[in-house]
Amino acid sequence: MDRREHMNSLADSCSDFKKQYDTCFNTWFSDKFLKGDTNDSMCASLFNVYQQCVKNAMKEQKIELHDVQINHLETDKEKTPQS
């Protein structure tokens, strides 16, 4: 049994979907991609379900996608908390 820890999702309601997708992705990566098969469709449906869950959670938590795409690393914003 795989005992690696999984990082939780943005919302608890999405964590199971994330774990399922992570497991599928890790299997695809090691069993297919590293052997030259770049067709990633085997996990597409799991990814779509997880992605939709995260989008809904972001809406509920009033998180805008552009807010999380901003790079704050090694900038003044990283060092200074916004008020």
mmCIF file of the N, C-alpha and C atoms, coordinates in Angstrom:
data_MODEL
# 
_entry.id   MODEL 
# 
loop_
_atom_site.group_PDB 
_atom_site.id 
_atom_site.type_symbol 
_atom_site.label_atom_id 
_atom_site.label_alt_id 
_atom_site.label_comp_id 
_atom_site.label_asym_id 
_atom_site.label_entity_id 
_atom_site.label_seq_id 
_atom_site.pdbx_PDB_ins_code 
_atom_site.Cartn_x 
_atom_site.Cartn_y 
_atom_site.Cartn_z 
_atom_site.occupancy 
_atom_site.B_iso_or_equiv 
_atom_site.pdbx_formal_charge 
_atom_site.auth_seq_id 
_atom_site.auth_comp_id 
_atom_site.auth_asym_id 
_atom_site.auth_atom_id 
_atom_site.pdbx_PDB_model_num 
ATOM 1   N N  . MET A 1 1  ? 0.846   -1.192 0.000   1.00 0.00 ? 1  MET A N  1 
ATOM 2   C CA . MET A 1 1  ? 0.000   0.000  0.000   1.00 0.00 ? 1  MET A CA 1 
ATOM 3   C C  . MET A 1 1  ? 0.880   1.241  0.000   1.00 0.00 ? 1  MET A C  1 
ATOM 4   N N  . ASP A 1 2  ? 0.478   2.234  -0.760  1.00 0.00 ? 2  ASP A N  1 
ATOM 5   C CA . ASP A 1 2  ? 1.225   3.488  -0.852  1.00 0.00 ? 2  ASP A CA 1 
ATOM 6   C C  . ASP A 1 2  ? 0.918   4.350  0.361   1.00 0.00 ? 2  ASP A C  1 
ATOM 7   N N  . ARG A 1 3  ? 1.932   4.678  1.138   1.00 0.00 ? 3  ARG A N  1 
ATOM 8   C CA . ARG A 1 3  ? 1.723   5.450  2.360   1.00 0.00 ? 3  ARG A CA 1 
ATOM 9   C C  . ARG A 1 3  ? 2.231   6.878  2.240   1.00 0.00 ? 3  ARG A C  1 
ATOM 10  N N  . ARG A 1 4  ? 2.506   7.336  1.035   1.00 0.00 ? 4  ARG A N  1 
ATOM 11  C CA . ARG A 1 4  ? 2.941   8.725  0.866   1.00 0.00 ? 4  ARG A CA 1 
ATOM 12  C C  . ARG A 1 4  ? 1.818   9.660  1.275   1.00 0.00 ? 4  ARG A C  1 
ATOM 13  N N  . GLU A 1 5  ? 2.201   10.749 1.893   1.00 0.00 ? 5  GLU A N  1 
ATOM 14  C CA . GLU A 1 5  ? 1.223   11.746 2.307   1.00 0.00 ? 5  GLU A CA 1 
ATOM 15  C C  . GLU A 1 5  ? 0.815   12.588 1.103   1.00 0.00 ? 5  GLU A C  1 
ATOM 16  N N  . HIS A 1 6  ? -0.433  12.948 1.068   1.00 0.00 ? 6  HIS A N  1 
ATOM 17  C CA . HIS A 1 6  ? -0.953  13.834 0.029   1.00 0.00 ? 6  HIS A CA 1 
ATOM 18  C C  . HIS A 1 6  ? -1.201  15.200 0.642   1.00 0.00 ? 6  HIS A C  1 
ATOM 19  N N  . MET A 1 7  ? -0.889  16.233 -0.103  1.00 0.00 ? 7  MET A N  1 
ATOM 20  C CA . MET A 1 7  ? -1.221  17.584 0.324   1.00 0.00 ? 7  MET A CA 1 
ATOM 21  C C  . MET A 1 7  ? -2.725  17.761 0.134   1.00 0.00 ? 7  MET A C  1 
ATOM 22  N N  . ASN A 1 8  ? -3.385  18.371 1.104   1.00 0.00 ? 8  ASN A N  1 
ATOM 23  C CA . ASN A 1 8  ? -4.817  18.617 0.981   1.00 0.00 ? 8  ASN A CA 1 
ATOM 24  C C  . ASN A 1 8  ? -5.088  19.661 -0.086  1.00 0.00 ? 8  ASN A C  1 
ATOM 25  N N  . SER A 1 9  ? -6.312  19.693 -0.509  1.00 0.00 ? 9  SER A N  1 
ATOM 26  C CA . SER A 1 9  ? -6.742  20.648 -1.519  1.00 0.00 ? 9  SER A CA 1 
ATOM 27  C C  . SER A 1 9  ? -7.099  21.975 -0.870  1.00 0.00 ? 9  SER A C  1 
ATOM 28  N N  . LEU A 1 10 ? -7.417  22.937 -1.709  1.00 0.00 ? 10 LEU A N  1 
ATOM 29  C CA . LEU A 1 10 ? -7.855  24.261 -1.270  1.00 0.00 ? 10 LEU A CA 1 
ATOM 30  C C  . LEU A 1 10 ? -9.062  24.157 -0.340  1.00 0.00 ? 10 LEU A C  1 
ATOM 31  N N  . ALA A 1 11 ? -9.952  23.241 -0.646  1.00 0.00 ? 11 ALA A N  1 
ATOM 32  C CA . ALA A 1 11 ? -11.158 23.027 0.158   1.00 0.00 ? 11 ALA A CA 1 
ATOM 33  C C  . ALA A 1 11 ? -11.216 21.563 0.573   1.00 0.00 ? 11 ALA A C  1 
ATOM 34  N N  . ASP A 1 12 ? -11.650 21.321 1.795   1.00 0.00 ? 12 ASP A N  1 
ATOM 35  C CA . ASP A 1 12 ? -11.767 19.945 2.270   1.00 0.00 ? 12 ASP A CA 1 
ATOM 36  C C  . ASP A 1 12 ? -12.656 19.113 1.354   1.00 0.00 ? 12 ASP A C  1 
ATOM 37  N N  . SER A 1 13 ? -13.683 19.737 0.801   1.00 0.00 ? 13 SER A N  1 
ATOM 38  C CA . SER A 1 13 ? -14.611 19.022 -0.076  1.00 0.00 ? 13 SER A CA 1 
ATOM 39  C C  . SER A 1 13 ? -13.943 18.527 -1.359  1.00 0.00 ? 13 SER A C  1 
ATOM 40  N N  . CYS A 1 14 ? -12.777 19.062 -1.694  1.00 0.00 ? 14 CYS A N  1 
ATOM 41  C CA . CYS A 1 14 ? -12.062 18.666 -2.916  1.00 0.00 ? 14 CYS A CA 1 
ATOM 42  C C  . CYS A 1 14 ? -10.903 17.706 -2.641  1.00 0.00 ? 14 CYS A C  1 
ATOM 43  N N  . SER A 1 15 ? -10.580 17.479 -1.388  1.00 0.00 ? 15 SER A N  1 
ATOM 44  C CA . SER A 1 15 ? -9.385  16.693 -1.056  1.00 0.00 ? 15 SER A CA 1 
ATOM 45  C C  . SER A 1 15 ? -9.435  15.269 -1.587  1.00 0.00 ? 15 SER A C  1 
ATOM 46  N N  . ASP A 1 16 ? -10.601 14.615 -1.522  1.00 0.00 ? 16 ASP A N  1 
ATOM 47  C CA . ASP A 1 16 ? -10.694 13.251 -2.055  1.00 0.00 ? 16 ASP A CA 1 
ATOM 48  C C  . ASP A 1 16 ? -10.484 13.234 -3.566  1.00 0.00 ? 16 ASP A C  1 
ATOM 49  N N  . PHE A 1 17 ? -11.049 14.227 -4.257  1.00 0.00 ? 17 PHE A N  1 
ATOM 50  C CA . PHE A 1 17 ? -10.849 14.321 -5.710  1.00 0.00 ? 17 PHE A CA 1 
ATOM 51  C C  . PHE A 1 17 ? -9.371  14.531 -6.027  1.00 0.00 ? 17 PHE A C  1 
ATOM 52  N N  . LYS A 1 18 ? -8.715  15.363 -5.230  1.00 0.00 ? 18 LYS A N  1 
ATOM 53  C CA . LYS A 1 18 ? -7.292  15.636 -5.441  1.00 0.00 ? 18 LYS A CA 1 
ATOM 54  C C  . LYS A 1 18 ? -6.468  14.371 -5.233  1.00 0.00 ? 18 LYS A C  1 
ATOM 55  N N  . LYS A 1 19 ? -6.762  13.628 -4.177  1.00 0.00 ? 19 LYS A N  1 
ATOM 56  C CA . LYS A 1 19 ? -6.021  12.393 -3.899  1.00 0.00 ? 19 LYS A CA 1 
ATOM 57  C C  . LYS A 1 19 ? -6.198  11.385 -5.026  1.00 0.00 ? 19 LYS A C  1 
ATOM 58  N N  . GLN A 1 20 ? -7.429  11.273 -5.538  1.00 0.00 ? 20 GLN A N  1 
ATOM 59  C CA . GLN A 1 20 ? -7.677  10.353 -6.653  1.00 0.00 ? 20 GLN A CA 1 
ATOM 60  C C  . GLN A 1 20 ? -6.891  10.775 -7.888  1.00 0.00 ? 20 GLN A C  1 
ATOM 61  N N  . TYR A 1 21 ? -6.916  12.068 -8.185  1.00 0.00 ? 21 TYR A N  1 
ATOM 62  C CA . TYR A 1 21 ? -6.173  12.559 -9.345  1.00 0.00 ? 21 TYR A CA 1 
ATOM 63  C C  . TYR A 1 21 ? -4.671  12.380 -9.138  1.00 0.00 ? 21 TYR A C  1 
ATOM 64  N N  . ASP A 1 22 ? -4.161  12.728 -7.959  1.00 0.00 ? 22 ASP A N  1 
ATOM 65  C CA . ASP A 1 22 ? -2.725  12.574 -7.676  1.00 0.00 ? 22 ASP A CA 1 
ATOM 66  C C  . ASP A 1 22 ? -2.278  11.132 -7.860  1.00 0.00 ? 22 ASP A C  1 
ATOM 67  N N  . THR A 1 23 ? -3.077  10.197 -7.370  1.00 0.00 ? 23 THR A N  1 
ATOM 68  C CA . THR A 1 23 ? -2.744  8.780  -7.506  1.00 0.00 ? 23 THR A CA 1 
ATOM 69  C C  . THR A 1 23 ? -2.708  8.378  -8.975  1.00 0.00 ? 23 THR A C  1 
ATOM 70  N N  . CYS A 1 24 ? -3.710  8.807  -9.733  1.00 0.00 ? 24 CYS A N  1 
ATOM 71  C CA . CYS A 1 24 ? -3.746  8.509  -11.163 1.00 0.00 ? 24 CYS A CA 1 
ATOM 72  C C  . CYS A 1 24 ? -2.555  9.137  -11.873 1.00 0.00 ? 24 CYS A C  1 
ATOM 73  N N  . PHE A 1 25 ? -2.287  10.412 -11.573 1.00 0.00 ? 25 PHE A N  1 
ATOM 74  C CA . PHE A 1 25 ? -1.178  11.109 -12.221 1.00 0.00 ? 25 PHE A CA 1 
ATOM 75  C C  . PHE A 1 25 ? 0.150   10.414 -11.932 1.00 0.00 ? 25 PHE A C  1 
ATOM 76  N N  . ASN A 1 26 ? 0.386   10.053 -10.679 1.00 0.00 ? 26 ASN A N  1 
ATOM 77  C CA . ASN A 1 26 ? 1.645   9.394  -10.322 1.00 0.00 ? 26 ASN A CA 1 
ATOM 78  C C  . ASN A 1 26 ? 1.797   8.060  -11.040 1.00 0.00 ? 26 ASN A C  1 
ATOM 79  N N  . THR A 1 27 ? 0.696   7.328  -11.177 1.00 0.00 ? 27 THR A N  1 
ATOM 80  C CA . THR A 1 27 ? 0.725   6.063  -11.915 1.00 0.00 ? 27 THR A CA 1 
ATOM 81  C C  . THR A 1 27 ? 1.024   6.325  -13.387 1.00 0.00 ? 27 THR A C  1 
ATOM 82  N N  . TRP A 1 28 ? 0.305   7.287  -13.981 1.00 0.00 ? 28 TRP A N  1 
ATOM 83  C CA . TRP A 1 28 ? 0.545   7.630  -15.388 1.00 0.00 ? 28 TRP A CA 1 
ATOM 84  C C  . TRP A 1 28 ? 1.989   8.068  -15.603 1.00 0.00 ? 28 TRP A C  1 
ATOM 85  N N  . PHE A 1 29 ? 2.488   8.911  -14.725 1.00 0.00 ? 29 PHE A N  1 
ATOM 86  C CA . PHE A 1 29 ? 3.839   9.444  -14.886 1.00 0.00 ? 29 PHE A CA 1 
ATOM 87  C C  . PHE A 1 29 ? 4.879   8.327  -14.863 1.00 0.00 ? 29 PHE A C  1 
ATOM 88  N N  . SER A 1 30 ? 4.770   7.441  -13.878 1.00 0.00 ? 30 SER A N  1 
ATOM 89  C CA . SER A 1 30 ? 5.792   6.392  -13.755 1.00 0.00 ? 30 SER A CA 1 
ATOM 90  C C  . SER A 1 30 ? 5.602   5.253  -14.755 1.00 0.00 ? 30 SER A C  1 
ATOM 91  N N  . ASP A 1 31 ? 4.351   4.878  -15.020 1.00 0.00 ? 31 ASP A N  1 
ATOM 92  C CA . ASP A 1 31 ? 4.099   3.724  -15.884 1.00 0.00 ? 31 ASP A CA 1 
ATOM 93  C C  . ASP A 1 31 ? 3.996   4.070  -17.368 1.00 0.00 ? 31 ASP A C  1 
ATOM 94  N N  . LYS A 1 32 ? 3.676   5.299  -17.681 1.00 0.00 ? 32 LYS A N  1 
ATOM 95  C CA . LYS A 1 32 ? 3.473   5.671  -19.088 1.00 0.00 ? 32 LYS A CA 1 
ATOM 96  C C  . LYS A 1 32 ? 4.480   6.727  -19.553 1.00 0.00 ? 32 LYS A C  1 
ATOM 97  N N  . PHE A 1 33 ? 4.431   7.892  -18.934 1.00 0.00 ? 33 PHE A N  1 
ATOM 98  C CA . PHE A 1 33 ? 5.227   9.024  -19.397 1.00 0.00 ? 33 PHE A CA 1 
ATOM 99  C C  . PHE A 1 33 ? 6.718   8.717  -19.416 1.00 0.00 ? 33 PHE A C  1 
ATOM 100 N N  . LEU A 1 34 ? 7.228   8.158  -18.340 1.00 0.00 ? 34 LEU A N  1 
ATOM 101 C CA . LEU A 1 34 ? 8.666   7.867  -18.277 1.00 0.00 ? 34 LEU A CA 1 
ATOM 102 C C  . LEU A 1 34 ? 9.092   6.788  -19.266 1.00 0.00 ? 34 LEU A C  1 
ATOM 103 N N  . LYS A 1 35 ? 8.112   6.090  -19.844 1.00 0.00 ? 35 LYS A N  1 
ATOM 104 C CA . LYS A 1 35 ? 8.407   5.071  -20.851 1.00 0.00 ? 35 LYS A CA 1 
ATOM 105 C C  . LYS A 1 35 ? 8.092   5.573  -22.257 1.00 0.00 ? 35 LYS A C  1 
ATOM 106 N N  . GLY A 1 36 ? 7.841   6.898  -22.372 1.00 0.00 ? 36 GLY A N  1 
ATOM 107 C CA . GLY A 1 36 ? 7.660   7.496  -23.687 1.00 0.00 ? 36 GLY A CA 1 
ATOM 108 C C  . GLY A 1 36 ? 6.228   7.716  -24.121 1.00 0.00 ? 36 GLY A C  1 
ATOM 109 N N  . ASP A 1 37 ? 5.257   7.246  -23.355 1.00 0.00 ? 37 ASP A N  1 
ATOM 110 C CA . ASP A 1 37 ? 3.852   7.435  -23.714 1.00 0.00 ? 37 ASP A CA 1 
ATOM 111 C C  . ASP A 1 37 ? 3.365   8.745  -23.110 1.00 0.00 ? 37 ASP A C  1 
ATOM 112 N N  . THR A 1 38 ? 3.204   9.770  -23.943 1.00 0.00 ? 38 THR A N  1 
ATOM 113 C CA . THR A 1 38 ? 2.826   11.095 -23.440 1.00 0.00 ? 38 THR A CA 1 
ATOM 114 C C  . THR A 1 38 ? 1.321   11.341 -23.475 1.00 0.00 ? 38 THR A C  1 
ATOM 115 N N  . ASN A 1 39 ? 0.529   10.345 -23.839 1.00 0.00 ? 39 ASN A N  1 
ATOM 116 C CA . ASN A 1 39 ? -0.924  10.485 -23.849 1.00 0.00 ? 39 ASN A CA 1 
ATOM 117 C C  . ASN A 1 39 ? -1.416  10.518 -22.404 1.00 0.00 ? 39 ASN A C  1 
ATOM 118 N N  . ASP A 1 40 ? -1.867  11.688 -21.976 1.00 0.00 ? 40 ASP A N  1 
ATOM 119 C CA . ASP A 1 40 ? -2.262  11.859 -20.573 1.00 0.00 ? 40 ASP A CA 1 
ATOM 120 C C  . ASP A 1 40 ? -3.772  11.762 -20.354 1.00 0.00 ? 40 ASP A C  1 
ATOM 121 N N  . SER A 1 41 ? -4.484  11.169 -21.297 1.00 0.00 ? 41 SER A N  1 
ATOM 122 C CA . SER A 1 41 ? -5.948  11.120 -21.216 1.00 0.00 ? 41 SER A CA 1 
ATOM 123 C C  . SER A 1 41 ? -6.470  10.203 -20.110 1.00 0.00 ? 41 SER A C  1 
ATOM 124 N N  . MET A 1 42 ? -5.652  9.292  -19.603 1.00 0.00 ? 42 MET A N  1 
ATOM 125 C CA . MET A 1 42 ? -6.152  8.342  -18.608 1.00 0.00 ? 42 MET A CA 1 
ATOM 126 C C  . MET A 1 42 ? -6.616  9.018  -17.317 1.00 0.00 ? 42 MET A C  1 
ATOM 127 N N  . CYS A 1 43 ? -6.126  10.192 -17.022 1.00 0.00 ? 43 CYS A N  1 
ATOM 128 C CA . CYS A 1 43 ? -6.504  10.897 -15.792 1.00 0.00 ? 43 CYS A CA 1 
ATOM 129 C C  . CYS A 1 43 ? -7.357  12.128 -16.067 1.00 0.00 ? 43 CYS A C  1 
ATOM 130 N N  . ALA A 1 44 ? -7.700  12.357 -17.316 1.00 0.00 ? 44 ALA A N  1 
ATOM 131 C CA . ALA A 1 44 ? -8.392  13.593 -17.698 1.00 0.00 ? 44 ALA A CA 1 
ATOM 132 C C  . ALA A 1 44 ? -9.718  13.777 -16.976 1.00 0.00 ? 44 ALA A C  1 
ATOM 133 N N  . SER A 1 45 ? -10.512 12.725 -16.870 1.00 0.00 ? 45 SER A N  1 
ATOM 134 C CA . SER A 1 45 ? -11.820 12.883 -16.218 1.00 0.00 ? 45 SER A CA 1 
ATOM 135 C C  . SER A 1 45 ? -11.659 13.202 -14.736 1.00 0.00 ? 45 SER A C  1 
ATOM 136 N N  . LEU A 1 46 ? -10.686 12.576 -14.076 1.00 0.00 ? 46 LEU A N  1 
ATOM 137 C CA . LEU A 1 46 ? -10.425 12.881 -12.662 1.00 0.00 ? 46 LEU A CA 1 
ATOM 138 C C  . LEU A 1 46 ? -9.947  14.317 -12.502 1.00 0.00 ? 46 LEU A C  1 
ATOM 139 N N  . PHE A 1 47 ? -9.089  14.753 -13.419 1.00 0.00 ? 47 PHE A N  1 
ATOM 140 C CA . PHE A 1 47 ? -8.609  16.132 -13.364 1.00 0.00 ? 47 PHE A CA 1 
ATOM 141 C C  . PHE A 1 47 ? -9.762  17.117 -13.533 1.00 0.00 ? 47 PHE A C  1 
ATOM 142 N N  . ASN A 1 48 ? -10.649 16.848 -14.481 1.00 0.00 ? 48 ASN A N  1 
ATOM 143 C CA . ASN A 1 48 ? -11.770 17.754 -14.728 1.00 0.00 ? 48 ASN A CA 1 
ATOM 144 C C  . ASN A 1 48 ? -12.687 17.874 -13.514 1.00 0.00 ? 48 ASN A C  1 
ATOM 145 N N  . VAL A 1 49 ? -12.955 16.752 -12.848 1.00 0.00 ? 49 VAL A N  1 
ATOM 146 C CA . VAL A 1 49 ? -13.790 16.773 -11.644 1.00 0.00 ? 49 VAL A CA 1 
ATOM 147 C C  . VAL A 1 49 ? -13.103 17.573 -10.545 1.00 0.00 ? 49 VAL A C  1 
ATOM 148 N N  . TYR A 1 50 ? -11.819 17.319 -10.342 1.00 0.00 ? 50 TYR A N  1 
ATOM 149 C CA . TYR A 1 50 ? -11.070 18.045 -9.312  1.00 0.00 ? 50 TYR A CA 1 
ATOM 150 C C  . TYR A 1 50 ? -11.001 19.536 -9.645  1.00 0.00 ? 50 TYR A C  1 
ATOM 151 N N  . GLN A 1 51 ? -10.715 19.869 -10.891 1.00 0.00 ? 51 GLN A N  1 
ATOM 152 C CA . GLN A 1 51 ? -10.617 21.267 -11.311 1.00 0.00 ? 51 GLN A CA 1 
ATOM 153 C C  . GLN A 1 51 ? -11.935 22.006 -11.073 1.00 0.00 ? 51 GLN A C  1 
ATOM 154 N N  . GLN A 1 52 ? -13.052 21.381 -11.410 1.00 0.00 ? 52 GLN A N  1 
ATOM 155 C CA . GLN A 1 52 ? -14.354 22.021 -11.210 1.00 0.00 ? 52 GLN A CA 1 
ATOM 156 C C  . GLN A 1 52 ? -14.625 22.229 -9.726  1.00 0.00 ? 52 GLN A C  1 
ATOM 157 N N  . CYS A 1 53 ? -14.254 21.275 -8.904  1.00 0.00 ? 53 CYS A N  1 
ATOM 158 C CA . CYS A 1 53 ? -14.427 21.405 -7.460  1.00 0.00 ? 53 CYS A CA 1 
ATOM 159 C C  . CYS A 1 53 ? -13.619 22.588 -6.928  1.00 0.00 ? 53 CYS A C  1 
ATOM 160 N N  . VAL A 1 54 ? -12.376 22.715 -7.369  1.00 0.00 ? 54 VAL A N  1 
ATOM 161 C CA . VAL A 1 54 ? -11.520 23.826 -6.924  1.00 0.00 ? 54 VAL A CA 1 
ATOM 162 C C  . VAL A 1 54 ? -12.089 25.163 -7.400  1.00 0.00 ? 54 VAL A C  1 
ATOM 163 N N  . LYS A 1 55 ? -12.557 25.220 -8.632  1.00 0.00 ? 55 LYS A N  1 
ATOM 164 C CA . LYS A 1 55 ? -13.151 26.465 -9.141  1.00 0.00 ? 55 LYS A CA 1 
ATOM 165 C C  . LYS A 1 55 ? -14.359 26.876 -8.298  1.00 0.00 ? 55 LYS A C  1 
ATOM 166 N N  . ASN A 1 56 ? -15.199 25.901 -7.950  1.00 0.00 ? 56 ASN A N  1 
ATOM 167 C CA . ASN A 1 56 ? -16.363 26.198 -7.114  1.00 0.00 ? 56 ASN A CA 1 
ATOM 168 C C  . ASN A 1 56 ? -15.936 26.662 -5.725  1.00 0.00 ? 56 ASN A C  1 
ATOM 169 N N  . ALA A 1 57 ? -14.931 26.018 -5.161  1.00 0.00 ? 57 ALA A N  1 
ATOM 170 C CA . ALA A 1 57 ? -14.432 26.401 -3.835  1.00 0.00 ? 57 ALA A CA 1 
ATOM 171 C C  . ALA A 1 57 ? -13.840 27.806 -3.870  1.00 0.00 ? 57 ALA A C  1 
ATOM 172 N N  . MET A 1 58 ? -13.136 28.129 -4.940  1.00 0.00 ? 58 MET A N  1 
ATOM 173 C CA . MET A 1 58 ? -12.568 29.474 -5.070  1.00 0.00 ? 58 MET A CA 1 
ATOM 174 C C  . MET A 1 58 ? -13.677 30.519 -5.123  1.00 0.00 ? 58 MET A C  1 
ATOM 175 N N  . LYS A 1 59 ? -14.751 30.207 -5.848  1.00 0.00 ? 59 LYS A N  1 
ATOM 176 C CA . LYS A 1 59 ? -15.888 31.131 -5.913  1.00 0.00 ? 59 LYS A CA 1 
ATOM 177 C C  . LYS A 1 59 ? -16.499 31.330 -4.532  1.00 0.00 ? 59 LYS A C  1 
ATOM 178 N N  . GLU A 1 60 ? -16.705 30.213 -3.824  1.00 0.00 ? 60 GLU A N  1 
ATOM 179 C CA . GLU A 1 60 ? -17.299 30.278 -2.488  1.00 0.00 ? 60 GLU A CA 1 
ATOM 180 C C  . GLU A 1 60 ? -16.426 31.079 -1.524  1.00 0.00 ? 60 GLU A C  1 
ATOM 181 N N  . GLN A 1 61 ? -15.109 30.971 -1.679  1.00 0.00 ? 61 GLN A N  1 
ATOM 182 C CA . GLN A 1 61 ? -14.182 31.671 -0.787  1.00 0.00 ? 61 GLN A CA 1 
ATOM 183 C C  . GLN A 1 61 ? -13.778 33.042 -1.338  1.00 0.00 ? 61 GLN A C  1 
ATOM 184 N N  . LYS A 1 62 ? -14.416 33.432 -2.441  1.00 0.00 ? 62 LYS A N  1 
ATOM 185 C CA . LYS A 1 62 ? -14.156 34.738 -3.081  1.00 0.00 ? 62 LYS A CA 1 
ATOM 186 C C  . LYS A 1 62 ? -12.676 34.930 -3.429  1.00 0.00 ? 62 LYS A C  1 
ATOM 187 N N  . ILE A 1 63 ? -12.093 33.887 -3.996  1.00 0.00 ? 63 ILE A N  1 
ATOM 188 C CA . ILE A 1 63 ? -10.704 33.928 -4.455  1.00 0.00 ? 63 ILE A CA 1 
ATOM 189 C C  . ILE A 1 63 ? -10.727 34.044 -5.974  1.00 0.00 ? 63 ILE A C  1 
ATOM 190 N N  . GLU A 1 64 ? -10.107 35.080 -6.487  1.00 0.00 ? 64 GLU A N  1 
ATOM 191 C CA . GLU A 1 64 ? -10.034 35.283 -7.933  1.00 0.00 ? 64 GLU A CA 1 
ATOM 192 C C  . GLU A 1 64 ? -8.792  34.580 -8.474  1.00 0.00 ? 64 GLU A C  1 
ATOM 193 N N  . LEU A 1 65 ? -8.928  33.929 -9.627  1.00 0.00 ? 65 LEU A N  1 
ATOM 194 C CA . LEU A 1 65 ? -7.812  33.200 -10.224 1.00 0.00 ? 65 LEU A CA 1 
ATOM 195 C C  . LEU A 1 65 ? -6.606  34.101 -10.442 1.00 0.00 ? 65 LEU A C  1 
ATOM 196 N N  . HIS A 1 66 ? -6.822  35.322 -10.914 1.00 0.00 ? 66 HIS A N  1 
ATOM 197 C CA . HIS A 1 66 ? -5.682  36.211 -11.173 1.00 0.00 ? 66 HIS A CA 1 
ATOM 198 C C  . HIS A 1 66 ? -4.933  36.553 -9.882  1.00 0.00 ? 66 HIS A C  1 
ATOM 199 N N  . ASP A 1 67 ? -5.610  36.507 -8.730  1.00 0.00 ? 67 ASP A N  1 
ATOM 200 C CA . ASP A 1 67 ? -4.942  36.780 -7.453  1.00 0.00 ? 67 ASP A CA 1 
ATOM 201 C C  . ASP A 1 67 ? -3.930  35.692 -7.093  1.00 0.00 ? 67 ASP A C  1 
ATOM 202 N N  . VAL A 1 68 ? -4.230  34.450 -7.445  1.00 0.00 ? 68 VAL A N  1 
ATOM 203 C CA . VAL A 1 68 ? -3.315  33.362 -7.102  1.00 0.00 ? 68 VAL A CA 1 
ATOM 204 C C  . VAL A 1 68 ? -2.227  33.165 -8.149  1.00 0.00 ? 68 VAL A C  1 
ATOM 205 N N  . GLN A 1 69 ? -2.375  33.796 -9.301  1.00 0.00 ? 69 GLN A N  1 
ATOM 206 C CA . GLN A 1 69 ? -1.365  33.678 -10.348 1.00 0.00 ? 69 GLN A CA 1 
ATOM 207 C C  . GLN A 1 69 ? -0.255  34.714 -10.219 1.00 0.00 ? 69 GLN A C  1 
ATOM 208 N N  . ILE A 1 70 ? -0.421  35.682 -9.347  1.00 0.00 ? 70 ILE A N  1 
ATOM 209 C CA . ILE A 1 70 ? 0.584   36.731 -9.171  1.00 0.00 ? 70 ILE A CA 1 
ATOM 210 C C  . ILE A 1 70 ? 1.793   36.152 -8.444  1.00 0.00 ? 70 ILE A C  1 
ATOM 211 N N  . ASN A 1 71 ? 2.972   36.393 -8.979  1.00 0.00 ? 71 ASN A N  1 
ATOM 212 C CA . ASN A 1 71 ? 4.204   35.903 -8.364  1.00 0.00 ? 71 ASN A CA 1 
ATOM 213 C C  . ASN A 1 71 ? 4.686   36.913 -7.325  1.00 0.00 ? 71 ASN A C  1 
ATOM 214 N N  . HIS A 1 72 ? 4.681   36.501 -6.061  1.00 0.00 ? 72 HIS A N  1 
ATOM 215 C CA . HIS A 1 72 ? 5.143   37.370 -4.978  1.00 0.00 ? 72 HIS A CA 1 
ATOM 216 C C  . HIS A 1 72 ? 6.525   36.966 -4.460  1.00 0.00 ? 72 HIS A C  1 
ATOM 217 N N  . LEU A 1 73 ? 7.025   35.848 -4.927  1.00 0.00 ? 73 LEU A N  1 
ATOM 218 C CA . LEU A 1 73 ? 8.318   35.372 -4.435  1.00 0.00 ? 73 LEU A CA 1 
ATOM 219 C C  . LEU A 1 73 ? 9.423   36.342 -4.814  1.00 0.00 ? 73 LEU A C  1 
ATOM 220 N N  . GLU A 1 74 ? 10.283  36.599 -3.859  1.00 0.00 ? 74 GLU A N  1 
ATOM 221 C CA . GLU A 1 74 ? 11.436  37.483 -4.029  1.00 0.00 ? 74 GLU A CA 1 
ATOM 222 C C  . GLU A 1 74 ? 11.030  38.900 -4.446  1.00 0.00 ? 74 GLU A C  1 
ATOM 223 N N  . THR A 1 75 ? 9.872   39.345 -3.982  1.00 0.00 ? 75 THR A N  1 
ATOM 224 C CA . THR A 1 75 ? 9.442   40.727 -4.201  1.00 0.00 ? 75 THR A CA 1 
ATOM 225 C C  . THR A 1 75 ? 9.151   41.349 -2.844  1.00 0.00 ? 75 THR A C  1 
ATOM 226 N N  . ASP A 1 76 ? 8.923   42.643 -2.831  1.00 0.00 ? 76 ASP A N  1 
ATOM 227 C CA . ASP A 1 76 ? 8.571   43.319 -1.581  1.00 0.00 ? 76 ASP A CA 1 
ATOM 228 C C  . ASP A 1 76 ? 7.262   42.787 -1.004  1.00 0.00 ? 76 ASP A C  1 
ATOM 229 N N  . LYS A 1 77 ? 6.353   42.344 -1.858  1.00 0.00 ? 77 LYS A N  1 
ATOM 230 C CA . LYS A 1 77 ? 5.074   41.814 -1.383  1.00 0.00 ? 77 LYS A CA 1 
ATOM 231 C C  . LYS A 1 77 ? 5.260   40.522 -0.595  1.00 0.00 ? 77 LYS A C  1 
ATOM 232 N N  . GLU A 1 78 ? 6.296   39.752 -0.918  1.00 0.00 ? 78 GLU A N  1 
ATOM 233 C CA . GLU A 1 78 ? 6.565   38.530 -0.169  1.00 0.00 ? 78 GLU A CA 1 
ATOM 234 C C  . GLU A 1 78 ? 7.017   38.879 1.245   1.00 0.00 ? 78 GLU A C  1 
ATOM 235 N N  . LYS A 1 79 ? 7.761   39.936 1.372   1.00 0.00 ? 79 LYS A N  1 
ATOM 236 C CA . LYS A 1 79 ? 8.373   40.288 2.649   1.00 0.00 ? 79 LYS A CA 1 
ATOM 237 C C  . LYS A 1 79 ? 7.472   41.143 3.525   1.00 0.00 ? 79 LYS A C  1 
ATOM 238 N N  . THR A 1 80 ? 6.502   41.829 2.928   1.00 0.00 ? 80 THR A N  1 
ATOM 239 C CA . THR A 1 80 ? 5.645   42.746 3.674   1.00 0.00 ? 80 THR A CA 1 
ATOM 240 C C  . THR A 1 80 ? 4.197   42.273 3.601   1.00 0.00 ? 80 THR A C  1 
ATOM 241 N N  . PRO A 1 81 ? 3.609   41.912 4.747   1.00 0.00 ? 81 PRO A N  1 
ATOM 242 C CA . PRO A 1 81 ? 2.198   41.504 4.710   1.00 0.00 ? 81 PRO A CA 1 
ATOM 243 C C  . PRO A 1 81 ? 1.317   42.661 4.263   1.00 0.00 ? 81 PRO A C  1 
ATOM 244 N N  . GLN A 1 82 ? 0.354   42.346 3.412   1.00 0.00 ? 82 GLN A N  1 
ATOM 245 C CA . GLN A 1 82 ? -0.579  43.375 2.957   1.00 0.00 ? 82 GLN A CA 1 
ATOM 246 C C  . GLN A 1 82 ? -1.632  43.592 4.022   1.00 0.00 ? 82 GLN A C  1 
ATOM 247 N N  . SER A 1 83 ? -2.054  44.843 4.176   1.00 0.00 ? 83 SER A N  1 
ATOM 248 C CA . SER A 1 83 ? -3.082  45.115 5.186   1.00 0.00 ? 83 SER A CA 1 
ATOM 249 C C  . SER A 1 83 ? -4.437  45.313 4.573   1.00 0.00 ? 83 SER A C  1 
# 
